[in-house]
Amino acid sequence: MSSKPLYLTEADVERLLPMGECIALVRAAFARLARGEAINHPRRRLILPTRSALHYMAGADGAYYGIKVYSTNPGHEPHFRFLLYRAADAALLAILEANSLGQIRTGAASGLATDLLARPDARTLAVIGSGFQARAQVEAMLAVRRFERVRVWSRSAEKRESFAADCARSFGTLVEASATAEEAVRGADVLVTATSSSAPVVASEWLADGAHVNAMGSNQAKRREIPAELVQRAGLLVVDSREQSRLESGDLLLAFSEEDWSRVVELQELVAGRPGRTRAGELTIFKSNGLAIEDVVAAGYVYERAMEEGPA
């Protein structure tokens, strides 16, 4: 008789999955993906006339495989779950509440990309957005670079002020709420866009040569956070998956012709040793969609730590 799967809450995930560890897990997963030792299936969506949608994505890596499923409806909070299975015998090992899992592993992917692409002397970080994903993005950036200043802008003055105060208190770093998006971005060495916008939230001319951009808020074909001019400026354009990007990266799909895809490099290639930034003045972009393989390795780690702890 199979044992009952472990049920892990958001609090369990937050306690057991530190950002630094997750960045290392994601780095190792992309290395195995490059060697053909891991499998990633891109996200698919079932969309209803009510505008409710079911999103699902699956992956496998080493001892584990699994699927993340989440439901959304405009005006309502999303509901995320991850099902973790054992590769050896297909046993369901754990069911995880996966809102925090998604936040942390998405931040970790941006952290990995920033470590590989941003200038070593990057000291100023700009963040556009103060919602669901933004805090984990700040934490990940601080894990890979010694930022002396973080500037944040979002549409709500109250939310950006509260977000800046919370991050400053939590991370012990100077975090400022900017009055405008341009004020936040001008002079930044690294930019993170973490919004739900369907139109660009920054202008290309705000960013200096040599900056690095993590565009991670949009994962739908008709939405984008960064303008075509910025995409075309990039000396190096990196994605987590070409296959998934061609389905849902509006930031690229709305800026590209078919031949432009030849410019796109996968994150796994950089992890495997392909050169990244070649000069200090090169503008680099990481377009993140979020891969199931990231959920698999993060969930597997949380499961193992929970099993080590034993019953509460």
C-alpha positions in Angstrom: 0.0 0.0 0.0 1.4 3.4 -0.9 1.9 5.9 1.8 -0.1 9.2 2.0 1.6 12.1 0.2 3.1 14.8 2.3 1.1 18.1 2.3 3.4 21.2 2.5 2.0 24.6 3.1 3.1 28.1 2.0 4.7 28.5 5.4 6.7 25.2 5.0 8.0 26.4 1.6 9.0 29.8 2.9 10.8 28.2 5.8 12.6 25.5 4.0 13.6 27.1 0.7 16.2 29.9 1.2 16.9 32.1 -1.9 20.6 31.4 -2.0 19.9 27.6 -2.0 17.3 28.0 -4.7 19.7 29.9 -7.0 22.1 27.0 -6.6 19.4 24.4 -7.3 18.2 26.3 -10.4 21.8 26.6 -11.7 22.4 22.9 -11.3 19.0 22.1 -13.0 19.9 24.2 -16.1 23.3 22.4 -16.3 21.5 19.1 -16.4 19.0 20.4 -18.9 22.0 21.4 -21.1 23.4 17.8 -20.8 20.0 16.3 -21.7 19.6 14.8 -18.2 16.4 16.8 -17.4 13.1 17.3 -19.2 11.0 20.4 -19.4 7.5 20.7 -20.9 6.3 24.2 -21.6 3.2 25.7 -20.0 -0.2 25.1 -21.5 -3.5 26.9 -20.8 -7.1 25.9 -20.8 -9.2 29.1 -21.1 -12.9 29.2 -20.4 -15.6 31.6 -21.7 -15.9 32.9 -18.1 -12.2 34.0 -18.4 -11.2 31.4 -15.8 -8.1 29.5 -16.9 -6.2 26.4 -16.0 -2.4 26.6 -16.4 -0.2 23.5 -16.2 3.5 22.8 -16.8 5.6 19.7 -16.1 9.2 18.6 -15.8 11.6 15.9 -14.6 15.0 16.0 -13.1 16.9 13.1 -11.4 14.9 11.5 -8.6 11.8 13.6 -9.1 9.2 14.7 -11.7 6.0 16.7 -11.3 3.5 19.2 -12.5 2.4 22.6 -11.4 -1.3 23.5 -11.9 -2.9 26.8 -11.1 -6.2 28.5 -11.8 -6.8 32.1 -12.5 -9.7 34.5 -13.1 -9.5 38.3 -13.4 -10.3 39.9 -10.1 -9.5 36.8 -8.0 -6.4 35.5 -6.4 -4.6 32.7 -8.3 -4.4 29.2 -6.7 -1.1 27.3 -7.2 -0.4 23.6 -6.4 2.6 21.4 -7.3 2.5 17.6 -7.4 5.8 16.0 -6.7 6.4 12.4 -7.9 9.2 9.9 -7.4 10.8 9.0 -10.8 11.7 5.4 -9.8 8.1 4.2 -9.2 5.7 7.1 -10.0 4.7 7.5 -6.3 3.1 10.8 -5.4 5.4 12.1 -2.7 4.0 15.5 -1.9 1.4 18.1 -2.7 2.8 21.6 -2.2 1.0 24.9 -1.9 3.0 26.7 -4.6 2.5 30.5 -4.6 5.7 31.0 -2.6 7.4 28.2 -4.5 6.8 30.1 -7.7 7.9 33.4 -6.3 11.2 32.0 -4.9 12.2 29.9 -8.0 11.3 32.8 -10.3 13.5 35.1 -8.3 16.2 32.4 -8.3 16.2 32.2 -12.1 16.6 36.0 -12.4 19.3 35.8 -9.8 21.1 33.2 -11.8 20.8 35.2 -15.0 22.0 38.4 -13.3 25.0 36.5 -11.9 25.9 35.4 -15.4 25.1 38.6 -17.3 25.3 41.7 -15.1 28.5 43.7 -14.7 30.4 42.6 -11.6 30.5 46.2 -10.4 26.7 46.7 -10.6 25.6 48.8 -7.6 22.2 50.3 -8.4 19.1 48.2 -8.9 15.8 49.4 -10.3 12.6 47.5 -9.9 9.3 48.3 -11.7 6.5 46.7 -9.8 5.7 46.1 -6.2 3.4 43.1 -6.4 3.3 39.3 -6.3 6.8 38.7 -7.6 8.8 41.8 -6.9 10.0 41.1 -3.3 11.6 37.8 -4.3 13.3 39.5 -7.2 14.9 42.0 -4.9 16.1 39.3 -2.6 17.6 37.3 -5.5 19.4 40.4 -6.9 20.9 41.1 -3.5 22.1 37.5 -3.3 24.3 37.8 -6.4 25.5 41.4 -6.5 26.4 44.0 -3.8 23.8 46.6 -4.6 24.2 49.8 -2.6 20.9 51.3 -3.7 17.5 49.8 -4.8 14.9 52.1 -6.5 11.4 50.9 -6.9 8.4 52.3 -8.8 4.8 51.1 -9.2 1.6 52.8 -10.1 0.4 53.0 -6.5 2.4 55.5 -4.4 1.2 53.9 -1.2 2.2 50.4 -2.3 5.7 51.4 -3.5 6.4 53.3 -0.3 5.3 50.3 1.8 7.3 47.9 -0.5 10.4 50.0 -0.2 10.1 50.2 3.6 9.5 46.4 3.9 12.5 45.5 1.7 14.8 48.0 3.5 13.8 46.5 6.8 14.1 42.9 5.6 17.4 43.1 3.6 19.3 45.9 5.4 19.8 47.8 2.1 18.9 51.3 1.0 15.6 51.0 -0.8 13.9 54.1 -2.2 10.4 54.6 -3.7 10.8 56.7 -6.9 8.3 59.3 -8.0 8.3 58.1 -11.6 9.4 55.0 -13.5 12.0 57.1 -15.4 13.5 58.3 -12.1 13.9 54.7 -10.9 15.5 53.4 -14.1 17.9 56.3 -15.1 21.4 55.3 -14.1 20.5 51.8 -12.9 23.0 49.0 -13.6 20.3 46.3 -13.4 16.5 46.6 -14.1 13.8 44.2 -13.1 10.3 44.5 -14.6 7.8 42.6 -12.5 4.4 43.9 -13.5 1.1 42.7 -15.0 1.2 45.4 -17.7 0.2 44.7 -21.3 2.2 47.7 -22.6 5.9 48.7 -22.0 6.6 50.2 -18.6 10.0 51.6 -19.5 11.6 53.4 -22.4 14.8 52.2 -24.1 16.5 55.6 -23.8 16.2 55.4 -20.0 18.7 52.6 -19.9 22.4 53.2 -20.3 24.7 50.9 -22.3 26.1 48.2 -20.1 22.8 47.7 -18.1 21.3 44.3 -17.6 17.5 43.8 -17.7 15.4 41.0 -16.2 11.9 41.1 -17.8 9.8 38.6 -15.9 6.3 39.9 -15.5 4.7 39.0 -18.8 4.2 35.4 -20.0 1.5 35.9 -22.6 1.9 36.4 -26.3 0.1 39.8 -26.5 1.5 41.4 -23.3 4.9 43.0 -22.9 6.8 45.1 -20.3 9.7 46.3 -22.4 9.6 48.0 -25.8 10.8 46.7 -29.1 13.5 49.3 -29.2 15.1 47.9 -26.1 14.9 44.4 -27.3 16.6 45.4 -30.6 19.4 47.2 -28.7 20.4 44.1 -26.7 23.8 42.8 -27.5 22.9 39.5 -25.8 19.3 38.3 -25.4 18.8 35.3 -23.1 15.6 33.2 -22.4 14.9 30.3 -20.1 13.4 28.3 -23.0 13.2 29.1 -26.7 10.3 26.8 -27.1 8.3 28.4 -24.3 9.3 31.9 -25.4 7.9 31.3 -28.9 4.6 30.5 -27.3 4.2 33.2 -24.7 7.0 35.8 -24.6 5.1 38.9 -25.8 8.2 41.0 -25.1 9.9 39.2 -27.9 7.0 38.1 -30.1 5.8 41.7 -30.5 9.3 43.0 -31.2 10.7 40.2 -33.5 10.6 39.0 -37.0 11.2 35.3 -37.6 14.9 35.7 -38.3 15.5 37.6 -35.0 15.1 34.3 -33.1 18.5 33.3 -34.3 19.8 36.0 -31.8 18.3 34.3 -28.8 20.4 32.3 -26.4 19.1 29.9 -23.7 20.1 30.2 -20.1 21.2 26.6 -20.1 23.8 27.5 -22.7 25.4 30.1 -20.4 25.4 27.7 -17.5 27.1 25.1 -19.7 29.9 27.6 -20.5 28.9 29.7 -23.5 30.3 33.2 -23.1 27.9 35.8 -21.7 28.6 39.5 -21.6 31.6 40.2 -23.8 32.2 43.9 -23.0 31.2 46.4 -20.2 29.1 48.5 -22.5 26.9 45.6 -23.8 23.2 45.8 -22.9 21.9 42.4 -21.9 18.4 41.1 -21.4 17.0 38.0 -19.7 13.4 37.2 -20.7 12.0 34.9 -18.0 8.8 32.9 -18.4 9.3 30.4 -15.6 10.0 26.7 -16.3 8.6 23.6 -14.6 12.1 22.2 -14.2 12.6 25.1 -11.7 9.6 24.0 -9.7 10.7 20.3 -9.7 14.1 21.0 -8.2 12.7 23.5 -5.7 9.9 21.2 -4.7 12.2 18.2 -4.4 14.5 20.2 -2.1 11.6 21.3 0.1 10.3 17.7 0.3 13.7 16.4 1.4 14.1 19.1 4.1 10.6 18.3 5.4 11.3 14.6 5.5 14.5 15.3 7.5 12.6 17.3 10.0 10.0 14.5 10.5 6.5 15.0 11.9 5.7 18.4 13.4 
